Structures are given as structure tokens and as C-alpha cells.
């Protein structure tokens, strides 16, 4: 925050708060813990509940872990209620349940889509591995690399 550092607020959290217009302890106190948290969230950042607790601890001048469980639950409920009122993210569909599909097919090596190297010789490229004789003539037949019998090019 500008000038004095607020308790529990690290550099990243302070930057988030500054970017949403909350520069001083008084700015945060004026709007409250949940609204400060929600401004950060509405700005597109991904704050965790630790930020919520840190802001509350800063306002109460105590370590965030000293906040009683009852108060934490109140903060969580208030933040969840405020989050439910947010519009869906732009250009992204609302989150839906994730379904996992597992395909258990028997795959045969001799089939066209049977996996890596299916229907090929060991080495993965269909040749014998030395590169000799692997080029094809214009008609697609394997040739002699365009050389005549004494090894010179045609």
C-alpha cells in the first residue's frame, strides 16, 4: 500500500489492491474486507481465501491465522454470496461438470491405426535403417538412388 505497509499484505496482494484503487488502510477499512476481496476478484485476479483472511487481519491488526473460525466462516459465506452475483466470465462458457471417457479397445498392430509403428518394420520408418535404396522413382517403386551400376549419378 502506499507509504505504510499493511499487516499480512504481501507485495503481490498489495499490488492487486493498488490496481483496484485501494491504496491505504483507510481505503480498505471504508469498504470492508469482503468488498475489497471482491474488487480484486472482479478485476480478474485469482485471489484465494488467504487474501480474504489477510485483509480481515490487517483491518483488525492481528495475524490472519488468529481470526476465529466463526468469523472465517462468516467471511467465506459473504464472499461466496458475492461471487454468485458475478456475471459469467466473458468468452468462456460457464463451468460444467467434467466427464471422463475411457476407451478400452483392443488395438491390433496390423491395423492402419493400431498405434505407433503399426505395420512397419522395426526402426519406425519402413526402411532397413541404413538409408540406402529408400528413395522412390517417379512411379513410386523403390529405386537405386538414381545411380548407375558403378555408383555415379545418371
C-alpha positions in Angstrom: 0.0 0.0 0.0 1.3 3.5 -0.5 3.5 4.7 2.3 2.9 2.3 5.2 2.7 -1.5 4.8 -0.4 -3.1 6.0 -0.1 -6.1 8.2 -0.5 -9.5 6.4 -0.4 -8.0 3.0 2.5 -9.1 0.8 3.8 -7.5 -2.3 1.5 -9.3 -4.7 -1.6 -8.7 -2.7 -0.6 -5.0 -2.2 -0.2 -4.7 -6.0 -3.7 -6.2 -6.6 -5.3 -3.9 -4.0 -3.5 -0.8 -5.6 -4.7 -1.9 -9.0 -8.3 -1.8 -7.8 -7.9 1.6 -6.2 -7.3 0.6 -2.6 -4.0 2.3 -1.7 -4.3 2.8 2.1 -5.6 1.1 5.2 -8.3 3.7 5.3 -9.4 2.9 1.7 -9.8 -0.8 2.7 -11.5 0.0 6.0 -14.0 2.2 4.2 -15.3 -0.6 2.0 -14.7 -3.6 4.3 -13.0 -7.0 3.9 -15.4 -8.8 1.6 -15.8 -5.8 -0.8 -12.0 -5.4 -1.0 -11.7 -9.1 -1.8 -14.4 -8.9 -4.4 -12.9 -5.9 -6.2 -9.7 -7.9 -6.6 -11.7 -10.9 -7.9 -13.8 -8.8 -10.3 -10.6 -7.3 -11.7 -9.7 -10.7 -13.0 -7.1 -11.8 -10.4 -7.4 -15.2 -8.8 -7.3 -14.4 -5.0 -7.6 -17.3 -2.5 -9.2 -17.3 0.8 -5.8 -16.4 2.3 -6.3 -12.9 0.9 -9.7 -12.6 2.5 -8.2 -13.6 5.8 -5.2 -11.3 5.3 -7.4 -8.3 4.7 -9.5 -9.0 7.7 -6.4 -9.5 9.8 -5.0 -6.2 8.5 -8.2 -4.3 9.5 -8.2 -6.0 12.9 -4.4 -5.5 13.3 -3.9 -9.2 14.0 -2.2 -12.1 12.2 -4.5 -13.7 9.7 -4.3 -17.1 11.5 -5.6 -15.5 14.7 -9.0 -14.8 13.1 -11.6 -17.1 14.8 -13.1 -19.9 12.9 -16.6 -18.4 13.3 -15.5 -15.2 11.7 -13.7 -17.1 8.9 -17.0 -18.9 8.1 -18.9 -15.6 8.0 -16.3 -14.2 5.6 -16.5 -17.3 3.4 -20.3 -17.2 3.2 -20.3 -13.5 2.4 -17.6 -13.9 -0.3 -19.5 -16.9 -1.8 -22.7 -15.0 -1.9 -21.0 -12.0 -3.6 -19.2 -14.3 -6.1 -22.6 -15.9 -7.0 -23.7 -12.5 -8.1 -20.8 -12.0 -10.5 -21.6 -12.4 -14.3 -20.1 -15.4 -16.1 -16.6 -14.8 -17.5 -16.5 -13.4 -21.0 -15.6 -15.6 -23.9 -15.7 -18.6 -21.6 -18.6 -20.9 -21.1 -19.8 -21.4 -17.5 -18.1 -24.2 -15.8 -19.9 -27.5 -16.1 -19.3 -30.9 -14.6 -16.3 -32.7 -16.1 -16.9 -36.1 -17.6 -14.1 -38.5 -18.2 -14.4 -41.0 -21.0 -12.2 -44.1 -21.2 -11.9 -46.1 -24.4 -10.9 -49.7 -23.9 -10.4 -51.0 -27.4 -8.2 -53.9 -28.4 -5.7 -52.5 -30.9 -4.0 -54.7 -33.4 -0.6 -53.9 -34.7 -1.5 -54.8 -38.3 -4.4 -52.4 -38.5 -4.0 -48.9 -40.0 -4.5 -47.0 -36.8 -3.1 -49.6 -34.4 -0.5 -47.4 -32.8 3.0 -46.2 -33.3 4.8 -48.2 -35.9 1.9 -50.4 -36.8 2.6 -52.4 -39.9 6.2 -51.1 -40.1 9.5 -52.7 -39.7 11.4 -52.0 -36.5 13.1 -48.6 -36.8 9.8 -46.8 -37.5 10.4 -45.5 -41.0 9.8 -48.5 -43.1 13.4 -49.0 -44.3 16.2 -51.0 -43.1 17.8 -48.2 -41.3 20.9 -47.6 -43.5 19.1 -45.1 -45.9 20.3 -47.0 -49.0 17.6 -47.7 -51.5 14.9 -45.8 -49.6 14.2 -43.2 -52.3 11.4 -43.9 -54.8 11.3 -43.4 -58.5 8.7 -41.3 -60.2 6.4 -44.4 -60.4 6.7 -44.9 -56.6 8.9 -48.0 -56.8 12.0 -48.2 -54.6 14.9 -47.4 -56.8 18.7 -47.2 -56.7 19.0 -43.6 -55.7 19.4 -42.5 -59.3 22.9 -44.1 -59.7 24.1 -46.5 -62.3 25.9 -49.7 -61.6 29.3 -48.1 -60.9 27.8 -45.6 -58.3 27.7 -42.5 -60.5 24.6 -40.4 -60.9 22.7 -40.8 -64.2 
